[in-house]
Amino acid sequence: MCKKAQLIEYIMQDVIDMFATDQNIEYDEAMNKFYNSEVFEKLQDEETGLYLESPEYVYDLFKDELNFGHIVQAEI
């Protein structure tokens, strides 16, 4: 497994675990919701570079997508 694929896998596991814990839902349900998200698609696309961000950052994007229906990035 290449380094990029490992980073993506670790981030996915962390985000799903954080989501399941925060929402008090089963891991399978959290996994299903994350796998069907825009954030998951962006994470899989190596050109976005999202796999280089922390799991917490990716989780925040995922929470924003759930709350607002799309990814929200604050402008600096």
PDB file of N, CA, C, O and CB in Angstrom:
ATOM      1  N   MET A   1       0.862  -1.183   0.000  1.00  0.00           N
ATOM      2  CA  MET A   1       0.000   0.000   0.000  1.00  0.00           C
ATOM      3  C   MET A   1       0.901   1.236   0.000  1.00  0.00           C
ATOM      4  O   MET A   1       1.841   1.328   0.790  1.00  0.00           O
ATOM      5  CB  MET A   1      -0.977   0.004   1.243  1.00  0.00           C
ATOM      6  N   CYS A   2       0.611   2.168  -0.877  1.00  0.00           N
ATOM      7  CA  CYS A   2       1.431   3.380  -0.958  1.00  0.00           C
ATOM      8  C   CYS A   2       1.107   4.315   0.212  1.00  0.00           C
ATOM      9  O   CYS A   2       0.091   4.172   0.894  1.00  0.00           O
ATOM     10  CB  CYS A   2       1.200   4.108  -2.311  1.00  0.00           C
ATOM     11  N   LYS A   3       1.995   5.257   0.411  1.00  0.00           N
ATOM     12  CA  LYS A   3       1.867   6.176   1.547  1.00  0.00           C
ATOM     13  C   LYS A   3       0.571   6.992   1.491  1.00  0.00           C
ATOM     14  O   LYS A   3      -0.078   7.191   2.518  1.00  0.00           O
ATOM     15  CB  LYS A   3       3.065   7.119   1.591  1.00  0.00           C
ATOM     16  N   LYS A   4       0.189   7.467   0.292  1.00  0.00           N
ATOM     17  CA  LYS A   4      -1.047   8.248   0.154  1.00  0.00           C
ATOM     18  C   LYS A   4      -2.260   7.416   0.545  1.00  0.00           C
ATOM     19  O   LYS A   4      -3.146   7.891   1.256  1.00  0.00           O
ATOM     20  CB  LYS A   4      -1.205   8.763  -1.287  1.00  0.00           C
ATOM     21  N   ALA A   5      -2.294   6.175   0.078  1.00  0.00           N
ATOM     22  CA  ALA A   5      -3.417   5.297   0.400  1.00  0.00           C
ATOM     23  C   ALA A   5      -3.487   5.029   1.900  1.00  0.00           C
ATOM     24  O   ALA A   5      -4.577   4.954   2.467  1.00  0.00           O
ATOM     25  CB  ALA A   5      -3.299   3.974  -0.368  1.00  0.00           C
ATOM     26  N   GLN A   6      -2.334   4.885   2.542  1.00  0.00           N
ATOM     27  CA  GLN A   6      -2.313   4.679   3.991  1.00  0.00           C
ATOM     28  C   GLN A   6      -2.848   5.903   4.721  1.00  0.00           C
ATOM     29  O   GLN A   6      -3.645   5.773   5.649  1.00  0.00           O
ATOM     30  CB  GLN A   6      -0.889   4.361   4.469  1.00  0.00           C
ATOM     31  N   LEU A   7      -2.414   7.092   4.307  1.00  0.00           N
ATOM     32  CA  LEU A   7      -2.897   8.311   4.943  1.00  0.00           C
ATOM     33  C   LEU A   7      -4.410   8.431   4.803  1.00  0.00           C
ATOM     34  O   LEU A   7      -5.102   8.766   5.765  1.00  0.00           O
ATOM     35  CB  LEU A   7      -2.209   9.539   4.338  1.00  0.00           C
ATOM     36  N   ILE A   8      -4.917   8.160   3.618  1.00  0.00           N
ATOM     37  CA  ILE A   8      -6.358   8.222   3.377  1.00  0.00           C
ATOM     38  C   ILE A   8      -7.092   7.233   4.277  1.00  0.00           C
ATOM     39  O   ILE A   8      -8.111   7.571   4.879  1.00  0.00           O
ATOM     40  CB  ILE A   8      -6.675   7.934   1.895  1.00  0.00           C
ATOM     41  N   GLU A   9      -6.571   6.015   4.367  1.00  0.00           N
ATOM     42  CA  GLU A   9      -7.200   4.979   5.194  1.00  0.00           C
ATOM     43  C   GLU A   9      -7.229   5.385   6.666  1.00  0.00           C
ATOM     44  O   GLU A   9      -8.248   5.218   7.336  1.00  0.00           O
ATOM     45  CB  GLU A   9      -6.456   3.645   5.034  1.00  0.00           C
ATOM     46  N   TYR A  10      -6.123   5.913   7.166  1.00  0.00           N
ATOM     47  CA  TYR A  10      -6.061   6.326   8.573  1.00  0.00           C
ATOM     48  C   TYR A  10      -7.039   7.468   8.858  1.00  0.00           C
ATOM     49  O   TYR A  10      -7.719   7.473   9.884  1.00  0.00           O
ATOM     50  CB  TYR A  10      -4.629   6.755   8.942  1.00  0.00           C
ATOM     51  N   ILE A  11      -7.101   8.426   7.946  1.00  0.00           N
ATOM     52  CA  ILE A  11      -8.031   9.545   8.133  1.00  0.00           C
ATOM     53  C   ILE A  11      -9.468   9.041   8.135  1.00  0.00           C
ATOM     54  O   ILE A  11     -10.272   9.453   8.971  1.00  0.00           O
ATOM     55  CB  ILE A  11      -7.838  10.607   7.028  1.00  0.00           C
ATOM     56  N   MET A  12      -9.793   8.152   7.201  1.00  0.00           N
ATOM     57  CA  MET A  12     -11.155   7.606   7.138  1.00  0.00           C
ATOM     58  C   MET A  12     -11.511   6.926   8.451  1.00  0.00           C
ATOM     59  O   MET A  12     -12.592   7.155   8.992  1.00  0.00           O
ATOM     60  CB  MET A  12     -11.292   6.609   5.966  1.00  0.00           C
ATOM     61  N   GLN A  13     -10.622   6.098   8.966  1.00  0.00           N
ATOM     62  CA  GLN A  13     -10.893   5.393  10.214  1.00  0.00           C
ATOM     63  C   GLN A  13     -11.115   6.370  11.365  1.00  0.00           C
ATOM     64  O   GLN A  13     -12.043   6.207  12.157  1.00  0.00           O
ATOM     65  CB  GLN A  13      -9.744   4.444  10.546  1.00  0.00           C
ATOM     66  N   ASP A  14     -10.259   7.382  11.450  1.00  0.00           N
ATOM     67  CA  ASP A  14     -10.374   8.358  12.538  1.00  0.00           C
ATOM     68  C   ASP A  14     -11.668   9.155  12.443  1.00  0.00           C
ATOM     69  O   ASP A  14     -12.360   9.347  13.443  1.00  0.00           O
ATOM     70  CB  ASP A  14      -9.180   9.307  12.524  1.00  0.00           C
ATOM     71  N   VAL A  15     -11.993   9.620  11.238  1.00  0.00           N
ATOM     72  CA  VAL A  15     -13.208  10.427  11.058  1.00  0.00           C
ATOM     73  C   VAL A  15     -14.448   9.601  11.393  1.00  0.00           C
ATOM     74  O   VAL A  15     -15.344  10.083  12.086  1.00  0.00           O
ATOM     75  CB  VAL A  15     -13.299  10.964   9.606  1.00  0.00           C
ATOM     76  N   ILE A  16     -14.503   8.383  10.915  1.00  0.00           N
ATOM     77  CA  ILE A  16     -15.655   7.524  11.178  1.00  0.00           C
ATOM     78  C   ILE A  16     -15.767   7.238  12.676  1.00  0.00           C
ATOM     79  O   ILE A  16     -16.867   7.235  13.230  1.00  0.00           O
ATOM     80  CB  ILE A  16     -15.543   6.201  10.381  1.00  0.00           C
ATOM     81  N   ASP A  17     -14.644   7.002  13.321  1.00  0.00           N
ATOM     82  CA  ASP A  17     -14.656   6.739  14.761  1.00  0.00           C
ATOM     83  C   ASP A  17     -15.132   7.969  15.544  1.00  0.00           C
ATOM     84  O   ASP A  17     -15.939   7.848  16.465  1.00  0.00           O
ATOM     85  CB  ASP A  17     -13.253   6.317  15.238  1.00  0.00           C
ATOM     86  N   MET A  18     -14.626   9.156  15.173  1.00  0.00           N
ATOM     87  CA  MET A  18     -15.053  10.387  15.848  1.00  0.00           C
ATOM     88  C   MET A  18     -16.548  10.618  15.650  1.00  0.00           C
ATOM     89  O   MET A  18     -17.251  10.988  16.590  1.00  0.00           O
ATOM     90  CB  MET A  18     -14.255  11.599  15.322  1.00  0.00           C
ATOM     91  N   PHE A  19     -17.030  10.402  14.437  1.00  0.00           N
ATOM     92  CA  PHE A  19     -18.438  10.622  14.128  1.00  0.00           C
ATOM     93  C   PHE A  19     -19.322   9.647  14.903  1.00  0.00           C
ATOM     94  O   PHE A  19     -20.332  10.046  15.483  1.00  0.00           O
ATOM     95  CB  PHE A  19     -18.683  10.478  12.619  1.00  0.00           C
ATOM     96  N   ALA A  20     -18.944   8.374  14.913  1.00  0.00           N
ATOM     97  CA  ALA A  20     -19.724   7.366  15.642  1.00  0.00           C
ATOM     98  C   ALA A  20     -19.780   7.692  17.131  1.00  0.00           C
ATOM     99  O   ALA A  20     -20.825   7.549  17.766  1.00  0.00           O
ATOM    100  CB  ALA A  20     -19.124   5.963  15.433  1.00  0.00           C
ATOM    101  N   THR A  21     -18.669   8.125  17.675  1.00  0.00           N
ATOM    102  CA  THR A  21     -18.607   8.468  19.096  1.00  0.00           C
ATOM    103  C   THR A  21     -19.438   9.713  19.400  1.00  0.00           C
ATOM    104  O   THR A  21     -20.228   9.720  20.343  1.00  0.00           O
ATOM    105  CB  THR A  21     -17.154   8.690  19.527  1.00  0.00           C
ATOM    106  N   ASP A  22     -19.259  10.768  18.597  1.00  0.00           N
ATOM    107  CA  ASP A  22     -19.984  12.019  18.831  1.00  0.00           C
ATOM    108  C   ASP A  22     -21.498  11.852  18.700  1.00  0.00           C
ATOM    109  O   ASP A  22     -22.263  12.428  19.474  1.00  0.00           O
ATOM    110  CB  ASP A  22     -19.504  13.082  17.859  1.00  0.00           C
ATOM    111  N   GLN A  23     -21.918  11.066  17.726  1.00  0.00           N
ATOM    112  CA  GLN A  23     -23.350  10.898  17.464  1.00  0.00           C
ATOM    113  C   GLN A  23     -23.957   9.720  18.220  1.00  0.00           C
ATOM    114  O   GLN A  23     -25.168   9.503  18.181  1.00  0.00           O
ATOM    115  CB  GLN A  23     -23.581  10.716  15.983  1.00  0.00           C
ATOM    116  N   ASN A  24     -23.100   8.960  18.910  1.00  0.00           N
ATOM    117  CA  ASN A  24     -23.539   7.775  19.640  1.00  0.00           C
ATOM    118  C   ASN A  24     -24.312   6.813  18.726  1.00  0.00           C
ATOM    119  O   ASN A  24     -25.407   6.356  19.053  1.00  0.00           O
ATOM    120  CB  ASN A  24     -24.410   8.186  20.837  1.00  0.00           C
ATOM    121  N   ILE A  25     -23.696   6.524  17.564  1.00  0.00           N
ATOM    122  CA  ILE A  25     -24.298   5.601  16.598  1.00  0.00           C
ATOM    123  C   ILE A  25     -23.330   4.451  16.329  1.00  0.00           C
ATOM    124  O   ILE A  25     -22.153   4.519  16.682  1.00  0.00           O
ATOM    125  CB  ILE A  25     -24.660   6.338  15.270  1.00  0.00           C
ATOM    126  N   GLU A  26     -23.836   3.414  15.710  1.00  0.00           N
ATOM    127  CA  GLU A  26     -23.011   2.266  15.369  1.00  0.00           C
ATOM    128  C   GLU A  26     -21.952   2.665  14.342  1.00  0.00           C
ATOM    129  O   GLU A  26     -22.167   3.555  13.519  1.00  0.00           O
ATOM    130  CB  GLU A  26     -23.883   1.114  14.831  1.00  0.00           C
ATOM    131  N   TYR A  27     -20.808   1.990  14.407  1.00  0.00           N
ATOM    132  CA  TYR A  27     -19.708   2.270  13.486  1.00  0.00           C
ATOM    133  C   TYR A  27     -20.157   2.082  12.040  1.00  0.00           C
ATOM    134  O   TYR A  27     -19.788   2.874  11.172  1.00  0.00           O
ATOM    135  CB  TYR A  27     -18.504   1.363  13.792  1.00  0.00           C
ATOM    136  N   ASP A  28     -20.956   1.036  11.768  1.00  0.00           N
ATOM    137  CA  ASP A  28     -21.421   0.771  10.399  1.00  0.00           C
ATOM    138  C   ASP A  28     -22.274   1.913   9.861  1.00  0.00           C
ATOM    139  O   ASP A  28     -22.162   2.272   8.689  1.00  0.00           O
ATOM    140  CB  ASP A  28     -22.218  -0.531  10.354  1.00  0.00           C
ATOM    141  N   GLU A  29     -23.116   2.481  10.701  1.00  0.00           N
ATOM    142  CA  GLU A  29     -23.952   3.607  10.274  1.00  0.00           C
ATOM    143  C   GLU A  29     -23.099   4.839   9.989  1.00  0.00           C
ATOM    144  O   GLU A  29     -23.322   5.543   9.005  1.00  0.00           O
ATOM    145  CB  GLU A  29     -25.008   3.932  11.346  1.00  0.00           C
ATOM    146  N   ALA A  30     -22.123   5.094  10.854  1.00  0.00           N
ATOM    147  CA  ALA A  30     -21.220   6.221  10.651  1.00  0.00           C
ATOM    148  C   ALA A  30     -20.414   6.035   9.370  1.00  0.00           C
ATOM    149  O   ALA A  30     -20.206   6.980   8.609  1.00  0.00           O
ATOM    150  CB  ALA A  30     -20.279   6.383  11.858  1.00  0.00           C
ATOM    151  N   MET A  31     -19.968   4.815   9.146  1.00  0.00           N
ATOM    152  CA  MET A  31     -19.201   4.504   7.947  1.00  0.00           C
ATOM    153  C   MET A  31     -20.037   4.737   6.694  1.00  0.00           C
ATOM    154  O   MET A  31     -19.553   5.316   5.721  1.00  0.00           O
ATOM    155  CB  MET A  31     -18.705   3.057   7.991  1.00  0.00           C
ATOM    156  N   ASN A  32     -21.267   4.297   6.714  1.00  0.00           N
ATOM    157  CA  ASN A  32     -22.165   4.470   5.566  1.00  0.00           C
ATOM    158  C   ASN A  32     -22.384   5.957   5.259  1.00  0.00           C
ATOM    159  O   ASN A  32     -22.340   6.365   4.098  1.00  0.00           O
ATOM    160  CB  ASN A  32     -23.521   3.779   5.836  1.00  0.00           C
ATOM    161  N   LYS A  33     -22.620   6.759   6.294  1.00  0.00           N
ATOM    162  CA  LYS A  33     -22.838   8.193   6.074  1.00  0.00           C
ATOM    163  C   LYS A  33     -21.586   8.867   5.524  1.00  0.00           C
ATOM    164  O   LYS A  33     -21.670   9.714   4.635  1.00  0.00           O
ATOM    165  CB  LYS A  33     -23.266   8.874   7.378  1.00  0.00           C
ATOM    166  N   PHE A  34     -20.435   8.493   6.052  1.00  0.00           N
ATOM    167  CA  PHE A  34     -19.200   9.113   5.580  1.00  0.00           C
ATOM    168  C   PHE A  34     -18.891   8.689   4.140  1.00  0.00           C
ATOM    169  O   PHE A  34     -18.499   9.520   3.320  1.00  0.00           O
ATOM    170  CB  PHE A  34     -18.027   8.743   6.508  1.00  0.00           C
ATOM    171  N   TYR A  35     -19.064   7.416   3.836  1.00  0.00           N
ATOM    172  CA  TYR A  35     -18.772   6.922   2.487  1.00  0.00           C
ATOM    173  C   TYR A  35     -19.680   7.535   1.430  1.00  0.00           C
ATOM    174  O   TYR A  35     -19.334   7.541   0.248  1.00  0.00           O
ATOM    175  CB  TYR A  35     -18.902   5.416   2.448  1.00  0.00           C
ATOM    176  N   ASN A  36     -20.823   8.046   1.831  1.00  0.00           N
ATOM    177  CA  ASN A  36     -21.761   8.668   0.893  1.00  0.00           C
ATOM    178  C   ASN A  36     -21.684  10.195   0.923  1.00  0.00           C
ATOM    179  O   ASN A  36     -22.624  10.874   0.511  1.00  0.00           O
ATOM    180  CB  ASN A  36     -23.180   8.221   1.206  1.00  0.00           C
ATOM    181  N   SER A  37     -20.578  10.724   1.406  1.00  0.00           N
ATOM    182  CA  SER A  37     -20.439  12.178   1.532  1.00  0.00           C
ATOM    183  C   SER A  37     -19.527  12.750   0.453  1.00  0.00           C
ATOM    184  O   SER A  37     -18.731  12.045  -0.168  1.00  0.00           O
ATOM    185  CB  SER A  37     -19.898  12.539   2.915  1.00  0.00           C
ATOM    186  N   GLU A  38     -19.676  14.050   0.258  1.00  0.00           N
ATOM    187  CA  GLU A  38     -18.801  14.784  -0.664  1.00  0.00           C
ATOM    188  C   GLU A  38     -17.370  14.821  -0.114  1.00  0.00           C
ATOM    189  O   GLU A  38     -16.406  14.764  -0.877  1.00  0.00           O
ATOM    190  CB  GLU A  38     -19.333  16.230  -0.892  1.00  0.00           C
ATOM    191  N   VAL A  39     -17.242  14.915   1.202  1.00  0.00           N
ATOM    192  CA  VAL A  39     -15.914  14.934   1.825  1.00  0.00           C
ATOM    193  C   VAL A  39     -15.167  13.638   1.505  1.00  0.00           C
ATOM    194  O   VAL A  39     -13.971  13.669   1.215  1.00  0.00           O
ATOM    195  CB  VAL A  39     -16.031  15.127   3.364  1.00  0.00           C
ATOM    196  N   PHE A  40     -15.860  12.507   1.555  1.00  0.00           N
ATOM    197  CA  PHE A  40     -15.230  11.233   1.227  1.00  0.00           C
ATOM    198  C   PHE A  40     -14.726  11.243  -0.211  1.00  0.00           C
ATOM    199  O   PHE A  40     -13.616  10.788  -0.487  1.00  0.00           O
ATOM    200  CB  PHE A  40     -16.214  10.073   1.441  1.00  0.00           C
ATOM    201  N   GLU A  41     -15.538  11.759  -1.123  1.00  0.00           N
ATOM    202  CA  GLU A  41     -15.123  11.844  -2.527  1.00  0.00           C
ATOM    203  C   GLU A  41     -13.873  12.710  -2.671  1.00  0.00           C
ATOM    204  O   GLU A  41     -12.942  12.350  -3.391  1.00  0.00           O
ATOM    205  CB  GLU A  41     -16.265  12.412  -3.394  1.00  0.00           C
ATOM    206  N   LYS A  42     -13.858  13.844  -1.989  1.00  0.00           N
ATOM    207  CA  LYS A  42     -12.708  14.750  -2.058  1.00  0.00           C
ATOM    208  C   LYS A  42     -11.468  14.114  -1.427  1.00  0.00           C
ATOM    209  O   LYS A  42     -10.353  14.313  -1.909  1.00  0.00           O
ATOM    210  CB  LYS A  42     -13.032  16.080  -1.359  1.00  0.00           C
ATOM    211  N   LEU A  43     -11.661  13.359  -0.362  1.00  0.00           N
ATOM    212  CA  LEU A  43     -10.545  12.689   0.301  1.00  0.00           C
ATOM    213  C   LEU A  43      -9.919  11.649  -0.631  1.00  0.00           C
ATOM    214  O   LEU A  43      -8.700  11.483  -0.640  1.00  0.00           O
ATOM    215  CB  LEU A  43     -11.016  12.022   1.612  1.00  0.00           C
ATOM    216  N   GLN A  44     -10.734  10.959  -1.402  1.00  0.00           N
ATOM    217  CA  GLN A  44     -10.248   9.946  -2.340  1.00  0.00           C
ATOM    218  C   GLN A  44      -9.503  10.560  -3.528  1.00  0.00           C
ATOM    219  O   GLN A  44      -8.656   9.901  -4.132  1.00  0.00           O
ATOM    220  CB  GLN A  44     -11.412   9.108  -2.844  1.00  0.00           C
ATOM    221  N   ASP A  45      -9.807  11.803  -3.863  1.00  0.00           N
ATOM    222  CA  ASP A  45      -9.177  12.497  -4.982  1.00  0.00           C
ATOM    223  C   ASP A  45      -7.850  13.076  -4.506  1.00  0.00           C
ATOM    224  O   ASP A  45      -7.823  14.087  -3.803  1.00  0.00           O
ATOM    225  CB  ASP A  45     -10.106  13.617  -5.550  1.00  0.00           C
ATOM    226  N   GLU A  46      -6.763  12.440  -4.888  1.00  0.00           N
ATOM    227  CA  GLU A  46      -5.441  12.857  -4.417  1.00  0.00           C
ATOM    228  C   GLU A  46      -5.082  14.270  -4.859  1.00  0.00           C
ATOM    229  O   GLU A  46      -4.242  14.914  -4.230  1.00  0.00           O
ATOM    230  CB  GLU A  46      -4.389  11.891  -4.912  1.00  0.00           C
ATOM    231  N   GLU A  47      -5.697  14.760  -5.921  1.00  0.00           N
ATOM    232  CA  GLU A  47      -5.391  16.104  -6.414  1.00  0.00           C
ATOM    233  C   GLU A  47      -5.867  17.197  -5.462  1.00  0.00           C
ATOM    234  O   GLU A  47      -5.345  18.311  -5.497  1.00  0.00           O
ATOM    235  CB  GLU A  47      -6.019  16.309  -7.777  1.00  0.00           C
ATOM    236  N   THR A  48      -6.847  16.897  -4.613  1.00  0.00           N
ATOM    237  CA  THR A  48      -7.326  17.905  -3.664  1.00  0.00           C
ATOM    238  C   THR A  48      -6.330  18.120  -2.533  1.00  0.00           C
ATOM    239  O   THR A  48      -6.305  19.190  -1.925  1.00  0.00           O
ATOM    240  CB  THR A  48      -8.682  17.495  -3.091  1.00  0.00           C
ATOM    241  N   GLY A  49      -5.514  17.120  -2.247  1.00  0.00           N
ATOM    242  CA  GLY A  49      -4.557  17.214  -1.151  1.00  0.00           C
ATOM    243  C   GLY A  49      -5.201  17.090   0.219  1.00  0.00           C
ATOM    244  O   GLY A  49      -4.541  17.301   1.237  1.00  0.00           O
ATOM    245  N   LEU A  50      -6.479  16.751   0.254  1.00  0.00           N
ATOM    246  CA  LEU A  50      -7.190  16.647   1.534  1.00  0.00           C
ATOM    247  C   LEU A  50      -6.578  15.566   2.426  1.00  0.00           C
ATOM    248  O   LEU A  50      -6.644  15.651   3.652  1.00  0.00           O
ATOM    249  CB  LEU A  50      -8.678  16.347   1.295  1.00  0.00           C
ATOM    250  N   TYR A  51      -5.987  14.560   1.803  1.00  0.00           N
ATOM    251  CA  TYR A  51      -5.372  13.479   2.583  1.00  0.00           C
ATOM    252  C   TYR A  51      -4.162  13.960   3.397  1.00  0.00           C
ATOM    253  O   TYR A  51      -3.683  13.239   4.273  1.00  0.00           O
ATOM    254  CB  TYR A  51      -4.946  12.347   1.651  1.00  0.00           C
ATOM    255  N   LEU A  52      -3.671  15.158   3.116  1.00  0.00           N
ATOM    256  CA  LEU A  52      -2.544  15.717   3.859  1.00  0.00           C
ATOM    257  C   LEU A  52      -2.990  16.483   5.107  1.00  0.00           C
ATOM    258  O   LEU A  52      -2.163  16.880   5.928  1.00  0.00           O
ATOM    259  CB  LEU A  52      -1.738  16.633   2.958  1.00  0.00           C
ATOM    260  N   GLU A  53      -4.294  16.684   5.241  1.00  0.00           N
ATOM    261  CA  GLU A  53      -4.834  17.410   6.394  1.00  0.00           C
ATOM    262  C   GLU A  53      -5.041  16.455   7.573  1.00  0.00           C
ATOM    263  O   GLU A  53      -4.991  15.235   7.415  1.00  0.00           O
ATOM    264  CB  GLU A  53      -6.170  18.105   6.024  1.00  0.00           C
ATOM    265  N   SER A  54      -5.268  17.021   8.733  1.00  0.00           N
ATOM    266  CA  SER A  54      -5.484  16.206   9.932  1.00  0.00           C
ATOM    267  C   SER A  54      -6.882  15.584   9.896  1.00  0.00           C
ATOM    268  O   SER A  54      -7.786  16.114   9.250  1.00  0.00           O
ATOM    269  CB  SER A  54      -5.302  17.060  11.219  1.00  0.00           C
ATOM    270  N   PRO A  55      -7.052  14.462  10.592  1.00  0.00           N
ATOM    271  CA  PRO A  55      -8.391  13.866  10.692  1.00  0.00           C
ATOM    272  C   PRO A  55      -9.412  14.837  11.283  1.00  0.00           C
ATOM    273  O   PRO A  55     -10.579  14.826  10.892  1.00  0.00           O
ATOM    274  CB  PRO A  55      -8.337  12.602  11.543  1.00  0.00           C
ATOM    275  N   GLU A  56      -8.975  15.674  12.221  1.00  0.00           N
ATOM    276  CA  GLU A  56      -9.879  16.641  12.846  1.00  0.00           C
ATOM    277  C   GLU A  56     -10.381  17.660  11.821  1.00  0.00           C
ATOM    278  O   GLU A  56     -11.554  18.034  11.836  1.00  0.00           O
ATOM    279  CB  GLU A  56      -9.172  17.362  14.010  1.00  0.00           C
ATOM    280  N   TYR A  57      -9.501  18.103  10.943  1.00  0.00           N
ATOM    281  CA  TYR A  57      -9.886  19.050   9.893  1.00  0.00           C
ATOM    282  C   TYR A  57     -10.898  18.405   8.954  1.00  0.00           C
ATOM    283  O   TYR A  57     -11.914  19.011   8.611  1.00  0.00           O
ATOM    284  CB  TYR A  57      -8.644  19.529   9.101  1.00  0.00           C
ATOM    285  N   VAL A  58     -10.617  17.178   8.544  1.00  0.00           N
ATOM    286  CA  VAL A  58     -11.521  16.460   7.641  1.00  0.00           C
ATOM    287  C   VAL A  58     -12.861  16.223   8.330  1.00  0.00           C
ATOM    288  O   VAL A  58     -13.912  16.332   7.698  1.00  0.00           O
ATOM    289  CB  VAL A  58     -10.897  15.112   7.191  1.00  0.00           C
ATOM    290  N   TYR A  59     -12.829  15.901   9.616  1.00  0.00           N
ATOM    291  CA  TYR A  59     -14.074  15.691  10.365  1.00  0.00           C
ATOM    292  C   TYR A  59     -14.886  16.980  10.447  1.00  0.00           C
ATOM    293  O   TYR A  59     -16.111  16.950  10.328  1.00  0.00           O
ATOM    294  CB  TYR A  59     -13.769  15.169  11.780  1.00  0.00           C
ATOM    295  N   ASP A  60     -14.215  18.107  10.650  1.00  0.00           N
ATOM    296  CA  ASP A  60     -14.926  19.396  10.676  1.00  0.00           C
ATOM    297  C   ASP A  60     -15.603  19.676   9.334  1.00  0.00           C
ATOM    298  O   ASP A  60     -16.730  20.169   9.298  1.00  0.00           O
ATOM    299  CB  ASP A  60     -13.952  20.544  11.024  1.00  0.00           C
ATOM    300  N   LEU A  61     -14.921  19.364   8.237  1.00  0.00           N
ATOM    301  CA  LEU A  61     -15.536  19.526   6.915  1.00  0.00           C
ATOM    302  C   LEU A  61     -16.758  18.628   6.776  1.00  0.00           C
ATOM    303  O   LEU A  61     -17.787  19.041   6.241  1.00  0.00           O
ATOM    304  CB  LEU A  61     -14.520  19.210   5.803  1.00  0.00           C
ATOM    305  N   PHE A  62     -16.635  17.399   7.261  1.00  0.00           N
ATOM    306  CA  PHE A  62     -17.745  16.444   7.197  1.00  0.00           C
ATOM    307  C   PHE A  62     -18.931  16.941   8.021  1.00  0.00           C
ATOM    308  O   PHE A  62     -20.073  16.855   7.568  1.00  0.00           O
ATOM    309  CB  PHE A  62     -17.294  15.056   7.697  1.00  0.00           C
ATOM    310  N   LYS A  63     -18.676  17.457   9.223  1.00  0.00           N
ATOM    311  CA  LYS A  63     -19.759  17.992  10.056  1.00  0.00           C
ATOM    312  C   LYS A  63     -20.442  19.167   9.362  1.00  0.00           C
ATOM    313  O   LYS A  63     -21.666  19.288   9.397  1.00  0.00           O
ATOM    314  CB  LYS A  63     -19.218  18.430  11.433  1.00  0.00           C
ATOM    315  N   ASP A  64     -19.645  20.032   8.732  1.00  0.00           N
ATOM    316  CA  ASP A  64     -20.226  21.154   7.988  1.00  0.00           C
ATOM    317  C   ASP A  64     -21.099  20.653   6.849  1.00  0.00           C
ATOM    318  O   ASP A  64     -22.178  21.192   6.604  1.00  0.00           O
ATOM    319  CB  ASP A  64     -19.123  22.069   7.441  1.00  0.00           C
ATOM    320  N   GLU A  65     -20.636  19.627   6.156  1.00  0.00           N
ATOM    321  CA  GLU A  65     -21.436  19.066   5.063  1.00  0.00           C
ATOM    322  C   GLU A  65     -22.761  18.527   5.591  1.00  0.00           C
ATOM    323  O   GLU A  65     -23.805  18.722   4.968  1.00  0.00           O
ATOM    324  CB  GLU A  65     -20.658  17.948   4.338  1.00  0.00           C
ATOM    325  N   LEU A  66     -22.724  17.854   6.729  1.00  0.00           N
ATOM    326  CA  LEU A  66     -23.954  17.320   7.311  1.00  0.00           C
ATOM    327  C   LEU A  66     -24.902  18.446   7.737  1.00  0.00           C
ATOM    328  O   LEU A  66     -26.116  18.336   7.567  1.00  0.00           O
ATOM    329  CB  LEU A  66     -23.626  16.424   8.512  1.00  0.00           C
ATOM    330  N   ASN A  67     -24.350  19.521   8.286  1.00  0.00           N
ATOM    331  CA  ASN A  67     -25.167  20.633   8.780  1.00  0.00           C
ATOM    332  C   ASN A  67     -25.706  21.526   7.675  1.00  0.00           C
ATOM    333  O   ASN A  67     -26.844  21.991   7.748  1.00  0.00           O
ATOM    334  CB  ASN A  67     -24.366  21.462   9.733  1.00  0.00           C
ATOM    335  N   PHE A  68     -24.894  21.769   6.652  1.00  0.00           N
ATOM    336  CA  PHE A  68     -25.253  22.748   5.619  1.00  0.00           C
ATOM    337  C   PHE A  68     -25.561  22.131   4.260  1.00  0.00           C
ATOM    338  O   PHE A  68     -25.991  22.832   3.344  1.00  0.00           O
ATOM    339  CB  PHE A  68     -24.143  23.737   5.462  1.00  0.00           C
ATOM    340  N   GLY A  69     -25.348  20.834   4.125  1.00  0.00           N
ATOM    341  CA  GLY A  69     -25.627  20.160   2.852  1.00  0.00           C
ATOM    342  C   GLY A  69     -24.501  20.230   1.843  1.00  0.00           C
ATOM    343  O   GLY A  69     -24.612  19.695   0.740  1.00  0.00           O
ATOM    344  N   HIS A  70     -23.400  20.900   2.223  1.00  0.00           N
ATOM    345  CA  HIS A  70     -22.243  20.980   1.342  1.00  0.00           C
ATOM    346  C   HIS A  70     -21.020  21.339   2.186  1.00  0.00           C
ATOM    347  O   HIS A  70     -21.144  21.725   3.348  1.00  0.00           O
ATOM    348  CB  HIS A  70     -22.470  22.028   0.200  1.00  0.00           C
ATOM    349  N   ILE A  71     -19.863  21.208   1.593  1.00  0.00           N
ATOM    350  CA  ILE A  71     -18.627  21.528   2.296  1.00  0.00           C
ATOM    351  C   ILE A  71     -18.531  23.055   2.442  1.00  0.00           C
ATOM    352  O   ILE A  71     -18.742  23.805   1.489  1.00  0.00           O
ATOM    353  CB  ILE A  71     -17.379  20.949   1.535  1.00  0.00           C
ATOM    354  N   VAL A  72     -18.205  23.484   3.664  1.00  0.00           N
ATOM    355  CA  VAL A  72     -18.052  24.905   3.935  1.00  0.00           C
ATOM    356  C   VAL A  72     -16.621  25.129   4.419  1.00  0.00           C
ATOM    357  O   VAL A  72     -16.179  24.530   5.400  1.00  0.00           O
ATOM    358  CB  VAL A  72     -19.105  25.409   4.992  1.00  0.00           C
ATOM    359  N   GLN A  73     -15.912  26.001   3.714  1.00  0.00           N
ATOM    360  CA  GLN A  73     -14.564  26.350   4.156  1.00  0.00           C
ATOM    361  C   GLN A  73     -14.554  27.824   4.508  1.00  0.00           C
ATOM    362  O   GLN A  73     -14.928  28.673   3.700  1.00  0.00           O
ATOM    363  CB  GLN A  73     -13.496  26.026   3.062  1.00  0.00           C
ATOM    364  N   ALA A  74     -14.124  28.115   5.717  1.00  0.00           N
ATOM    365  CA  ALA A  74     -14.057  29.511   6.155  1.00  0.00           C
ATOM    366  C   ALA A  74     -12.916  30.203   5.426  1.00  0.00           C
ATOM    367  O   ALA A  74     -11.839  29.638   5.234  1.00  0.00           O
ATOM    368  CB  ALA A  74     -13.867  29.611   7.699  1.00  0.00           C
ATOM    369  N   GLU A  75     -13.178  31.421   5.031  1.00  0.00           N
ATOM    370  CA  GLU A  75     -12.118  32.200   4.383  1.00  0.00           C
ATOM    371  C   GLU A  75     -11.320  32.931   5.445  1.00  0.00           C
ATOM    372  O   GLU A  75     -11.849  33.369   6.467  1.00  0.00           O
ATOM    373  CB  GLU A  75     -12.707  33.206   3.352  1.00  0.00           C
ATOM    374  N   ILE A  76     -10.062  33.045   5.179  1.00  0.00           N
ATOM    375  CA  ILE A  76      -9.161  33.686   6.151  1.00  0.00           C
ATOM    376  C   ILE A  76      -8.963  35.127   5.755  1.00  0.00           C
ATOM    377  O   ILE A  76      -8.240  35.859   6.432  1.00  0.00           O
ATOM    378  CB  ILE A  76      -7.791  32.950   6.235  1.00  0.00           C
TER     379      ILE A  76
END
